[in-house]
Amino acid sequence: MKTSICLFTRLWGNHKNVLLGLALPCLLAACTAPSIKPAASQIDRLHSFLIVPVQAPPLEVIPDLIERRDPAYRHFENMAMGYALPTELYQIPGGIEIAGMVIDSQTADVDAMTKAAPSAAGSPVNTDLGWTPAKAAAQKLPGLLAAENRKGELSREYYPLPTAGDASLQHWHQAMQAWYGQNTTSIDYATMGHYDAVIEVGIGRYRIFEGQTSLQLMIKLIDPVSRHVIARTLSESFRVDDQAFASLDNGGGAFKQLISDMAVPLLRQSLGDIGLRLPPQADES
């Protein structure tokens, strides 16, 4: 059954239909590995955490920003010129990375983008990620953990994916599914300091679809000594807002704030799912 659902998602993932847009997150969740919840006694022994953001997929925008800016442009390119506009990774002001169609005037910006350098297998990358939704979510965790008298430290390194520089959202989603399904990690976190556990924070997908913004959060809890995954869970939500597209304007400040705000209840839910229950009004700052 899961194979059929995943195949359906791959075949229809780009279909621009509102009903399907609402259903896709549920279908994608069915393709993921099952959640893992540790025993309460195991969680009670954990007091210090290294928080590691996972390289995040680019933002998916439907309809594409070019289509929204000039709906006739793509039709002209496809029908009159006989070819489709290329899809690339590019950054808008504010450093938000998007996978979408580009035109000649954007080529220089695409070529000038700073992409994560490939890293050796099992090695985190010590590079400033700039802004990503995973980093924005990870930055909220120390405050949430402190509310339960636990210590969280944000890593200066991030977990790299093999899809860096790839404009295919399907490849990004497959890479995230592969990471989430791993029961052990190849990274030797024990060399990065003394912590009781490591929390990896990943983004399954996030996008602006018509008038809504959606975010899927994936959390893994790892024993840094054995490298075994001792817990994992995912959560997701969406906001309906007529200003979803406009939030990308002016450096994307409104969009970044929205993602941070959406991440907090998802983090609280995820921490509760793995046994790290928080007080009702924990301060996430």
C-alpha positions in Angstrom: 0.0 0.0 0.0 2.8 2.4 0.9 4.5 1.8 -2.4 1.3 2.7 -4.3 0.9 5.9 -2.3 4.5 7.0 -2.9 4.2 6.3 -6.6 1.0 8.4 -6.7 2.8 11.3 -5.0 5.7 11.2 -7.5 3.4 11.1 -10.5 1.1 13.9 -9.3 3.3 16.0 -7.0 3.4 18.9 -9.4 -0.3 18.9 -10.3 -1.7 22.3 -9.7 -5.0 21.4 -8.0 -6.0 22.9 -4.6 -7.6 19.7 -3.3 -4.5 17.7 -4.1 -2.3 20.4 -2.6 -4.1 19.9 0.7 -3.9 16.1 0.4 -0.2 15.8 -0.5 1.3 16.3 3.0 -0.8 13.3 4.2 0.3 11.2 1.3 3.9 12.1 1.9 3.6 11.3 5.6 2.5 7.8 4.7 5.7 7.3 2.7 7.9 8.0 5.8 9.5 5.5 8.2 7.5 4.8 11.3 8.0 7.0 14.4 10.1 5.8 17.3 9.4 6.7 20.9 11.9 5.7 23.6 11.0 4.5 27.1 10.4 7.3 29.7 13.3 6.0 31.8 15.6 6.6 28.8 14.4 10.1 28.2 14.7 11.0 31.9 18.5 10.5 31.7 18.9 13.1 29.0 19.7 16.6 30.1 22.1 18.1 27.5 21.5 18.2 23.7 23.4 19.2 20.6 20.9 20.6 18.1 21.9 20.0 14.5 19.9 21.5 11.5 19.6 19.3 8.5 20.2 20.9 5.1 16.7 22.0 4.0 15.0 21.7 0.6 14.3 24.8 -1.3 11.0 26.6 -1.0 8.3 25.3 -3.4 6.1 28.1 -4.8 2.8 27.3 -6.7 2.1 29.0 -9.0 5.7 29.7 -9.9 6.8 33.3 -9.1 7.4 33.9 -12.9 3.8 32.7 -13.7 2.4 34.9 -10.9 4.3 37.9 -12.1 3.4 37.4 -15.8 0.9 34.5 -16.4 1.4 34.9 -20.2 5.1 34.5 -20.1 5.3 30.7 -19.6 2.6 30.2 -22.3 4.6 32.3 -24.7 7.8 30.4 -24.0 6.2 26.9 -24.3 4.0 27.5 -27.3 5.6 30.2 -29.4 9.3 29.3 -28.7 8.7 25.6 -28.3 10.6 25.0 -25.1 10.0 25.2 -21.4 11.7 27.6 -19.1 14.6 26.0 -17.1 14.1 25.2 -13.5 17.0 26.2 -11.2 17.8 27.0 -7.6 18.0 30.7 -7.0 17.8 33.0 -4.0 15.5 36.0 -3.6 16.6 39.0 -1.5 16.9 37.8 2.1 18.6 34.6 1.1 15.5 32.4 0.8 16.3 29.6 -1.7 13.6 28.7 -4.2 13.4 25.9 -6.9 11.6 27.5 -9.8 11.7 28.7 -13.4 14.3 31.3 -14.4 14.7 33.7 -17.3 17.8 35.1 -18.9 18.0 38.1 -16.6 18.2 35.7 -13.6 21.1 33.6 -15.0 23.8 35.6 -13.4 22.1 35.4 -10.0 21.7 31.7 -10.3 25.3 31.2 -11.3 26.5 33.4 -8.4 24.6 31.5 -5.7 26.7 30.0 -2.9 26.0 26.3 -2.8 27.1 24.0 -0.1 30.3 22.2 -1.0 30.2 18.4 -1.2 31.4 16.8 2.0 32.9 13.5 2.8 30.5 10.7 3.8 29.7 10.9 7.5 31.0 14.5 7.9 29.0 17.5 8.9 29.7 20.8 7.0 31.1 23.7 9.0 29.7 26.4 6.9 27.2 29.2 7.6 23.9 28.1 6.2 22.5 31.5 6.2 18.7 31.4 6.7 16.9 28.1 6.2 13.7 26.9 7.7 15.6 24.1 9.5 17.9 26.5 11.1 15.1 28.8 12.1 13.3 25.9 13.8 16.5 24.7 15.5 17.2 28.1 16.9 13.9 27.8 18.9 14.8 24.6 20.6 17.2 25.8 23.3 14.5 28.0 24.8 11.9 25.2 24.7 14.3 22.8 26.3 15.3 25.3 29.0 11.7 25.4 30.1 12.1 21.8 31.2 15.5 22.4 32.8 17.4 20.8 29.9 20.2 22.4 28.0 20.3 22.7 24.3 23.2 24.0 22.2 22.9 24.9 18.6 25.6 23.4 16.4 27.7 25.6 14.1 27.7 22.7 11.7 24.8 21.2 9.8 23.9 17.8 8.4 24.5 17.8 4.6 22.3 16.1 2.0 23.6 14.8 -1.4 21.1 17.0 -3.2 22.9 20.3 -2.7 22.6 22.3 -5.9 19.9 20.1 -7.2 16.8 21.9 -8.5 14.6 18.7 -8.4 12.2 18.9 -5.5 11.5 15.2 -6.0 15.2 14.5 -5.3 15.2 16.6 -2.2 12.1 14.9 -0.8 13.7 11.5 -1.5 16.9 12.6 0.3 14.8 13.7 3.3 12.9 10.4 3.4 16.2 8.5 3.3 17.7 10.6 6.1 14.6 10.2 8.2 14.5 6.5 7.7 18.1 5.9 8.8 18.3 4.0 12.2 21.9 5.0 12.7 23.9 8.0 11.8 27.2 8.0 10.0 28.4 11.2 11.8 30.6 10.8 14.9 28.8 13.3 17.2 30.9 12.1 20.2 33.8 14.1 18.8 31.8 17.3 18.8 31.5 17.6 22.6 29.9 15.9 25.6 26.1 15.7 25.1 23.6 13.2 26.3 21.8 13.2 23.0 21.7 14.9 19.6 18.6 16.4 18.1 18.6 16.6 14.3 16.0 19.0 12.9 14.9 18.5 9.3 12.3 19.9 7.0 10.3 17.4 5.0 8.9 20.0 2.7 7.7 23.6 2.9 5.9 25.6 0.3 3.5 28.4 -0.6 0.6 26.9 -2.5 -2.1 29.4 -3.7 -3.1 31.1 -0.5 -1.5 28.8 2.1 2.0 28.2 3.6 2.8 24.7 4.7 5.6 23.3 6.9 6.6 19.7 7.7 9.0 19.2 10.5 11.1 16.1 11.1 12.9 15.4 14.4 15.4 12.6 15.2 17.0 12.0 18.6 20.3 10.2 18.5 22.6 8.6 21.0 26.0 10.2 20.2 28.0 7.2 21.5 26.2 4.3 19.8 25.0 6.5 16.9 21.6 4.8 17.1 18.4 6.8 16.5 16.5 6.5 19.7 13.5 8.5 18.7 12.0 10.1 15.6 8.7 11.9 14.8 7.3 14.3 12.3 4.6 17.0 12.5 3.1 19.4 10.0 0.8 22.3 9.7 -0.4 25.0 7.3 -1.6 28.6 7.5 -4.1 30.1 5.1 -3.3 33.8 4.3 -4.0 36.0 1.3 -0.6 37.6 1.9 1.4 34.4 1.6 3.1 35.5 -1.7 3.5 39.1 -0.5 5.4 37.8 2.6 8.4 37.1 0.3 8.7 40.8 -0.5 11.2 43.2 1.2 13.8 40.5 2.0 11.2 37.9 3.0 11.1 39.2 6.6 7.4 38.4 7.0 7.9 34.9 5.5 10.8 34.1 7.8 8.8 35.2 10.8 5.9 33.1 9.7 8.1 30.0 9.4 9.5 30.6 12.9 6.1 31.1 14.4 4.8 27.9 12.7 7.8 25.9 13.9 7.2 26.5 17.6 4.0 24.5 18.1 5.4 21.8 15.8 8.5 21.6 17.9 6.4 21.4 21.1 4.4 18.6 19.6 7.5 16.7 18.4 9.2 17.1 21.8 6.1 15.7 23.5 5.9 12.8 21.0 9.4 11.7 22.0 8.7 12.1 25.7 10.2 15.6 26.3 7.0 17.1 27.5 7.0 20.9 28.1 5.0 23.2 30.4 1.9 24.5 28.7 3.2 28.1 28.3 7.0 27.4 27.7 8.9 30.4 26.4 10.3 29.6 23.0 12.5 32.7 22.7 
